[in-house]
């Protein structure tokens, strides 16, 4: 039952990967920048600082450090753990594990402990930096102990949930997407239900279930512990921590038992099962192939993208119901408050909700589109049909454009939710349609950029997991993560227009700005540089999308491994004027020769 051999194998194979060292270095840089930012914002930037000021500075850094550490565990945990079993199945090496003397528990626990060690390495990077702040006081020992207990418990829960999802996933990218959806529903939906209004949870059973889910949320628990551990309610803080450990322990135990019992059975069942019958579809709605077979394949044939599965569809259903429920609740709340408010501000709360919800949905859709585009070409390689696709007379431009267009077409579901939210807002404020028009245009520009980025990485990388990791990392950095690198400029006093221009690449800002500009009608007059930043960011992403698309088409032969691949233009070239068109195609000439 000991996970020794599997654990040793996982640690040896992961020790040669340099990306973990890069992640640890970036995490340390982010913490140091955070420390510098808090230092400059504190009141003891002069040399005459008392003990109370030093303690407040240390406490502020401890809070920021705790949030960053929990975000690191929750953000990187699914990416590092969800592909463990699915990667073995995708590479067809899981049978080699099954024929050894390793039991199911040894396989699952060995991979689990190896991933836990890797995540623990990342979290330990910040310990020396936190020790610098602890020298100044202000950090309660109980709060520090509780933080690391919450981190360890959350690390274990996220890793076990990800591995459990990986057992039922055929491909690594499918497991990663499902794991992130599960974590999103677990951490986001219960707090929103609690904060909206307790009247939403009219049932006592639903209220108790939501309370138990909140007790497993590390951010929710830590926010309550911060106010209790430093006061007289230390016992209540330890009680809340014990409740969190109990609930997360139940989840971990259920996940370990389920994944241990199903790791062989699920794989053998999938291997022995024949091809599933295709569902009945409205064939008469599907257009013919015509002269664009690649476009038809990506839009209407059996999709080659990752499938969500039953768990993914259930999670998506929960998200859809939550969005519709929140929209209906705020819509009727706006009607009730409109009777005693002024005409200019009577629907401002719902418009603010529309801004928040539409921006959140668009950002989530862009992340899913990036993950899907990252597997557009690598999925062809993994299914052993990439060589067949290269042997067709399709040009690189046709293949790349079809992949990008198919990725854009697959994201059409997001427009249903956006149409509901936008329609409710327009019914209250008809002039809000102007903001919707600009937000929709921004979303299309960003969707094209994300799709081109994912297809380029998918063409370059060998596996879908590597392409997905590179695409998501690039998107997170370009879409807002670069602000951590710009903190030195922001802290150093670079205010005014320079600070506003820096946020031109921030994707949430670009998506929310049209709505904010309508709600806050004076934004153009007070902050004249914000429209310039919005125009610069939208135009920059549009240009970057075309550059990425042209790069994927131009370097297609080189990335695809064709001998003598050179750069090709992404646009079709006309025939030179010196070459007259042929009167008969070569096939017709051969046919005439055979008849003679």
N, C-alpha and C positions, 0 to 999 in steps of 0.2 A: 504493500500500500504506500510505501514511501515514494515520493516523486523524484528520487535522486537521479537516475539515468536521464529521464526526460528533461529535468531541470538543468542538468549539466550540458546536455546537447543544445538547449535553447540559449543558455548563457554563452556558450562557445560561438554559436552562429551569430548572435547579436553583438558580440564583443568587437567584431570586425566592421561593424557599421559605424561610419563616422557621423551620421546625421544626429545621433543622440548627443554626441559631444557638441555639435553646433547648437542644438536646442538648449543644452545646459548653459553654454556661453551666452546665448541670447537672453535667457531668463535672468542670468546674473546681471547683464547690462541693463535690462529693464528695471530690476530692483534698485540698482545704483542710481539710475535716472530718477526713479520715484523718490529715493532718499534725497537727491539733490533738489528736486522740485519742492518737497516739503520743507527742506532747510531754507530755501529762498523765500518761501511764503510765510515762514514762521516769524515770530516777533524778535528772535534773538540773533538776527543777522548781524547786529552790532556785537561788540565784545563784552557788554555788560548785561549778562543774562543771569537771572536768578534760577534757583532750583525748580520752582514751579513751572517756569517757561520751558526748561529742559525736559521736564516730565511730560508736559503737553506735547512737545515735539516728538518725544519717544512714543507716546501713545498714538499719535496720528500716524506715524510710520508703521506701528504695529497693526493698526486697522487696515491700512493700504496693503501691507505685506500679507495679511491673512486673506484678503479678498483675492489678491493675485495668486496666492498659493492654491486656494480652492478652485479658482478658474483654471489653473494649470492642470489640476487633477481631473476636473470635469471635462475640460476641452481636449486634452491629449489622451485621457484614459481609453475612450472608445477607439480612437485611431490606432493605438498601440496594442489593444487587446482583442478587438473585434475580428481581426483577420487571422487569428491563430489556427483554429481548426479549418476554417474555410480556405485558407491558403494551402494547407496540406491536401485538401480535397481538390482544389483547383489545379495544383501541380501533379495530381495523381500519385502522390507519395504517401497518402494516408494508409493505403493498403500495406505499405512496408512497415508501418507502425503496428498494424493489426496482426501481422504474422510474427511479431516478436513476442517475448514473454511479458511485455508491459500490459498491465490491466487498464481498464477504462479510467479508474481513479488516478493511476499513475500518469496517464497521458494528460488528463484534464488538469490535475493539480500541478504537474510539472510545468505546463505552459502557463498556468496561473501564477505560480511563484516566480517564474522568470520575468513575467510582465510586471509583477509587483516590485521586484527588485529594480527594474529599469525606471519605473515611475518614482520609486523612493530615491534613486540617485538624483532625479531632477529636483525633488522637494528639498533634499539636503543641501543643494547649492545655496539656498537662501539663508541657511542657518548662520554662517559667519557674518553675513550682512546684518542679520537681525541682532547678533551679539554686539555689534557696534552701537545700536540704538539702546540696547538693554543697559549699557554702562551709564546712561543718563537717568535711569529710573523711569517711573510712570507706567510700567508694565506689571500687572499683577501676576504673581506666579501661578495662581489658579487659572487665569485667562490663557497663559501660555500653555499650560498642561492640557486645558480643554481644547485649544486650537489643534494641537497635534493629535489628540484623540479623535477629533472630528475629521482631520485629514486622513488618518489611517483607516477609520471606518468608511469614509467616503471612497477612498482609493480601493478598498476591498470590494465595496458594493458595485462601483462602476465597472471594475475589471470582471467580476463574476457575471454581471448582467451582459457585458459585451461578449464574453466567452460563451454564455448560454445562447445568445443570439447567433453566434458563429457556428454552433453545432447544427442549427437548422438552416444554414445558408449555404448555397452551392458555390458562391463566389465571394471573394473578399470584399469587393466594393459593395455588394448587396448587404453584407454583414455590417459594414461601416455605416451605411445610410440608415439601416434599421436601428442600429445602436444609438445613433445621434437623435433619431426621432423619438426613441424611447426615453432618452435622457431629457430631451426638450419637454415632452409631455409631463415627465415626473417632476421637473424643477420649475416649470413656468405656469402650468395650468392651475394647480392648487393655490399658489399665492394670489393669482389674479382673482380666482373665485372668492377667496377670503377678503381681499381688499376692495372688491367692487361694492358689495353690500351683503350683509348677512341675510337679507331677505331673499337673495337668490337661492340660498340653500335652505328652503323652507322645511325640508324633511329632516327629521332628527338623524335618520340613518345616513343620509348624504353628508350631513354636517359632521358626524363622527368619523366617517370614512375620510373626508377631506382633512380633518384634524390629524388623523393617523398618518396621512401622506405628508402633511406639513411637518410632522415630527421626524420624518426621514430626510427632509430638505436641509442640507448643510448650511446654506446661506441663511435660511430662516432661523435655524437653531442658533447659529453663531451671532446673528443680530440681537437675539434675545439674551444670549449669554453675556454679551458685552455690557449690557446695562445691569446685569445681575451680579456678575462675578466681582466687579469692583465695589459693590455696595454691600448691604446687609443681607441680600437674598442669595448668598452663595449656595445654600442648600437647595434652593429652587433651581438654580442653574445646573447643579449636579444631577438633580432629578430629571430635568429636561434632557440632559446629555445621556442619562441612563435609558430614557424612553427612546431616544434616537438609536442607541446601540441595540436595544431590544428589537425594534422594528427592522432596522437594517440587517440584524443578525438573522431574523426570520427570512428575509428576502435572500440573503446570501446562502443560507442552508438549503432553501428550496431550489435556488439556481444550481448549486453544486450537485444535489441529488438528481435533478432533471438532466443536466448535461452529462453526468456520469452514466446514467442508465441509458441515455439515448445516443451516445456518440457512435456506437457501432450500429445500433438498430436503424437510425435515420440514414446512415450511409448505405447500408445493405438494402434498405427499402428503396432508396432512390436509384441504386444501381440495378436492382431487379425489376423495377417498374418499367413498363414500356412507355412509349411516347404518348403523352396525354392528348386526348381528342380536343381539337380546337373548338372553342365556343361558337355557338351559332351567331353569326354576324349578318348584318344587313348588307349582303353582297351587292345589291343593286345601287347602294350609295357609294360604293368604291369606284373611282374612275379607272379607266384603262391605263395600261402601261405607257402607251404612246411612244414618243421618242426620248423620254427621260426615265430610263429604268431605275437609275440610282435614286432619284427623287422619290419615285413610286415605292421603292423598297423601304426607304427610311420613314416615309409618312404612313403607308398603308399596309405594308407587309408585316409579318411577325416581327415585333421590335427586338433588336439586339441589345437593348439597354438593360440595365439591372432591373429586376422585378422586386417589388416591395414584399410580396408574399402576404399571407394572412395577417401576420403581426403588423407589417407595414401598413396595410389597408385599414386595420383597426385603429392604429395610431393616427393615420391621416383622417379617419372618420371622427376621432375625438377632437382633433384640431379644428376641423370644419364645424362641428357642432359647437365648440367653444367660441369660435369667431362669430357664428350666427347668433348664438345666445347673447354674447356681449354686445353685439350691434343692436339687437332688439331691445335689450335692457337700457342702453344709453339713449336709444331713439325715443322711447317713451318717457325717460327721465327728462329729456330735453323739452318734450311737450308740457310736462308738469311744471317745469321751472320757467317756461316762456311766459306764463301768465303774470308773474310779478317782476320780470326783468324788463329792462329797456329794449326797444326794438333792435338796437344795434348789437346788443350782446346776448340776445335771448337764446341763440343756438350755438354760442361759442364753445360750450363744453363738448357738444357732439362733433363739431368741426375739429376740435383738438383730439378727440378720440379717433376720428377718421384719419387724421395725420399720423398719429401713433400706430394705429392698427395697419393702415395701408403701407407705411414704411416698413414695419416689422414683417408683413407678409412678403413684400417685394424683396427684402434682404434674405429671408428664408428661401424664397423661390430662386434667387440668384445662386445661393449656395448649392441647392439641389441641382440646378442646371449645370453648374460647374462640375459637380460630381458625375453627372450623367455624361457630359461632354468628354470628361477624362477617360471614359470607357468606350467612346465611340469607335475608335480604331483598334485599341488593344483587345476589345472583345472579339473582333474579327481574328486577331492573332491567336487568342486563347481557344477559339472554336475551330482552328485549323482551316479557315476559309479565307485568310488574308492573301495567300498565294493565288488562289483562284480569282480573287477580285483584281489582283494586279495583272493577271493574264488577260483580262478583258480589254477591249479597245477604249474603255473609259479614260478620259483625260484626268490629270491631277485636279484641275479646277472643278470638274464635275463631281469627283469623289469628295473633295473637301467641302464644297458648297452644299452637297447633299447631306453630309454629316451635320453641318451647321444648321441648315434649314430643318432637318429632322429634330435637332435638339430644341430649336425654337418652337416647333409645332408641338412637341411633347409637353411644353410648359403652358399649354392653353388652359389647363385646369385652374391656374391661379386667377385668370381673368373672371371666372365665375364668382369667386369670393370678392374680388375687387369691384365687380359690377354691383353686387349687393350693397357693399359699403358706400360706394360712390353714388349709387342711385338713391339711397336713403339721405345722403348729404345734399344732393341736388334737389330732392323734394322739399327740404327745409330751406336751402339757400340756392336758388337757381343760378346765381352768378358764380357759384363754386365750380361750375363746369369748365371755366377757363383754367383754373388751377389743375383740374383733372387732366385736361388736354396736355399741359406741360409735363405733368408727372408721368403720364402714359408715354410720351415721347422719350423722356429720360429713361424709363424702364426698358423700352425697346433698344435704346442705344447701349445700355449696360448689359442687356441680354445678349446682344450681338458680340460685345467685347468678351463676355464670359464664355460664350460658346466657341469663339475663335481661339481663346486662350486654352480651353480644355482640349479642343481638337489638336492644337499644335503640340501640347504635352503628350497627348495620346499617340500622336504620330512619332514622337521622339522616344518615349519610354517603351520598355519591353512588356511590362505588366500593368494591369489596371490599378493595382494598389499604389505603385510608385507614381503613376500619372495622376491619380487622385490626390495623393499627398502633395505633390509639386503644385498642382493647380490650386488646391485650397490654401496652401501656404502662401502662394503668390497673390491670390485674391485677397486674403485677409491682410497681408502687408500693404498691398497697393490701395485697398479700399479703406484703410484707416489705421492699420498697425504702424505705418510709417510715422505716425504722430509721436510714438515713443522716441524715435530717433530725432524728432524735431523739438523735443522738450527743452534741450539746451538753448535753442534759439528763442523759444517761447519764454523760458525762465530768464534769459539774459536781457530781457527788456525789449525784445523786438516786437513792439506793439504796433498799433495802427493798421495800415493796409497790409503790411507784410504778414501779420498774423492771420488776417482774414483770407489772404491768398493761399496760405498753407493748407487751409481746409478745403481747397477746391477739389482735391482728389478724394475727399471723404464721401463714400457712397451713401450712407444714411443722410448726410446733409443734402446731397443732390436730389435724393428722392423726396425729402420732406420740405425742401425750400419752397416749391410752388404753393403748397398748402399753407405753410407759415406766412408766406408773403400775402396771401389772401386774408388769413385770420388777423394778422398784424398788418393792417393796411399801411401803416407808416414806416414799414421796414425799409422801403426804398428811399425814403427821405432821411431817416436817421442813420442808416448804414448803407450808403450808396455803393460800397465796394462789394456787398453781398451778391447783387445781381451779376457783377463782373466775375466773381468767383464761381457762381453757378454756371454762367456761360462758358468760362474757361474750362471748368471741370467736365461739362457735358461734351464740349467740342474736343477736349483732349481724349476722353474715352472713345469717342467716335473715331478719331484719327488712329488711336492705338488699336482699335478693333480691326480697321482696314489693314494696318501694318501687320498684325498677327495673321490675318487671313492671307495676305500676300506672301508672308514668310512661309506659311504652311504649304501653299501651292508652289511657290518657287523652289523650295527645298524638299519637295515631296519625294523625288527619286533618291536623293541622298539619304533621307531618313528612312525610306522604305527598303533600302539595301540594294537598289538596282545598280548594276555596274555602270560606271561612267555617268552617274546622275549629276546634272548641272542645274543651275538656277533657271527656272522657267517663269515666264510672265503669268500672273494670275488671270489675265484677260485674254480672250481669243485674238489671235493675230490674223489679219487678212493676208491673202495670197500676194506674193510679189507681182508687180505689174508685168515683169518680163516673162512670167510663166503663164502661157495661155491655158485655159481650162481644157480638159480632155473631152473629146466628143462622146466617147463611149467608156464606161467603167471597165476595169480589167476583167471582171467576171463576164461581161458581154463579149469581150474579145476572145476569151477562152471558149465560150460557148459556140461562137461562130467557127472557130478552128476545129472543134469536135464535129460539127455538122458537115464541114467540107471533107 
